[in-house]
């Protein structure tokens, strides 16, 4: 398996033996195989284990198991422990979401402080197949068919070539043990239902499913390259003014146009059914509306504009100070004092790297199409999707405030800050934003 591992890394240019790599290790079979492979291949590695404290002594046992393994192999080891149940309660999110954000935030901090080049995670081929079927079940466009990426934002996944059966054989050949999380055997989570109930049936139909999946993912990647080219070509013909003008006559008979249009209109609150309805409209003046935007059919083009009723009072701040916003006040303060953990957890205030801010700041109600990178997460997320995942009720959702600077969304007020503006060991000046009430 070592030869396949190295061939996969080289073929996809994931990393080099000279790179400094942090390996995320839970103690389970996948991560222990990944750590052993890197060690066997003499890569420059360290291991990082996050103890979520969710299973009492079993969680502590996982940490100690990985620690002992690293000591035996002379692998530098990092670990931390959090009361994840309390964080889940404080944040008002699911345990899975809290755990993911905590883990990746910590990984990023270690990487920045110790100048790691890449974070390696142990996602395998089975994980990628499961994610594909989850995406298809919930509804997805071309991008969702790619499933888990090989390399993105400094994270590499060198085990995506290997299914569980291959990993288990490698562990047996190496006489390696691992720790088993009992929750992986239940059907409490959507992924586990796919893993235990759907995949076995598909493997009965096609015993060679893993090889088939590898070929399919290569096809999906190629399809996405074609799709991205067409999406870029489409966007280059759009007039992005206050009213966005879409040259429908030029594109409406183009192959795959509905998929391209869906991807473009998604940030404006439109779904695939809206797109299907839109392309069927022939009468000039007809409209189709999302929660935030309206598309009006014109002669040979469509006009996309924000709904008038979405307009709300906007407050702008040119510099630090204390400002009145209706019946409340907001304090925007520059400081050099790092906040305590308790201060960071308070929902009525937030902290940012002052030197990254592009003034002025703006406070307003969120709009469909708003995106940000939630603290602890790798990629961007629609605010609308975040509010749904956080189970925010309708009244609060309608009036949810966001704080932005000139270029980006900084804070989904009271819920989550943007990861790109977080405090790090390199931060010299901080911006503290506080509300008297939220």
C-alpha positions, 0 to 999 in steps of 0.5 A: 500500500505504501507504493500506491500511497506515494504514487497517489501523492506524486500523481496529484502533487499533494505534497513533498517529503520536504514539506512540513505536514501536520497529520490529524489523528483521531486514533481510528483505523483511517488516521492511524494508517495515514500516520503510519504511511507518512512515517514509513515514507519518512515525511516530515510530520507531526501529529495533532489529536483533538480530545472532544471529551464526548465519551469520558474515559474513552476520549482520554484513552484515545488521546493517550493511545495516539500519544504513546504511538507518537512517542514510540515513533519519535513523532512530534505530538500536539493535543488539546481538550475541550468540553464540546457539550458546553460549546455546543450549548453556548453556540446553539449548533449541533455537536458535529458542527461544533466539533468540526469548527473547534478542530479545524480552528485549532489545527489552523492555529498550530499550523500558523504558529509552527509554520506547517505547509499542509494539514493531512486528514484521513478521509478515504475512498469510502468517505468520498463515496458516502459524501457523493450519495449524501449530496445526490440525496439532498440535491446537488449540481455538478460541483457536488458530484466531485464530493470530497476534494483532494486538496483545498485551502492547505488541507490534503487527503492522501488516503482518498485512493483507498477504501476501508478494506484496503486500509484494514489489510494494511493495518493487519500487515503492519500489525497496527491497532487502533481505537474504535468510536462506538458512535460509528456503528450506530445509525444516528447520523445521516452518513452512518445510514448511507454507510451501513444501509445503502452502500452494502446494497450497492456493493451487492449489485457491483462488487467492484464498486470502489474501482467504479467510483474512482473512475466516476470521480475522474469523470466528474472532475472532467465534467466540472472543468467543462462546467466551470469554463461555461460558467465563466464564459456566461459570467463574462457576458453579464452586465453587473450594474445596480440592476444586473442584466443577463443576456438570456437570448444569447444563452437560453438555447445553449446546452446545459444552460439551466445548470449554469444559471442555477449556479449563478443565481443560487446566491440570490435565493433562487433554486433549480425549480425557479430556473426551470420556470424562468427559462419557460417564460416567454412574455416580456414583463413577467417576473420571478421572485426569491426572498431577496431578489426579482428577475424581470423578463425583457426583450432578449435579456433578464433584469435581476435586482434586489427587492425594494422591501428588503431595503432596511436602515443601514448604519455606517461607521467611519472609525472607532467610537460609540454610536447610537443605532436606534434605541441601542448603542454600539462601541467600536474600539481599538485595543492591544489587550487580547481577550480571555476565553470568556470574553470571546464567548460573549455573544454581545461582542466580537474581536477582529484583527484591526489591521485587516479591516477595510473601513468603513464598517456597515451594520445592516440586516442580512441579505440573500446572497450574503456569504462569509467564512464562519469561524473555524471553517475552511470555505465560504458559506451562505448566511441563509444556509448558516441560519438554517443549520443553526436552527434560527427561528423565523422572527430572529432570522428576519431581523438578523444583523451583519457587520461588514467592512468595505469588502467582506462580512465580518460578523453574523452578529451574536452568532459567528465571526468570519474566520479571515479576521480572527485573532492569531499569534501574529495579531498586533492590534485588535478591534473590539465591537460591543453591543449594549444588548442583542 
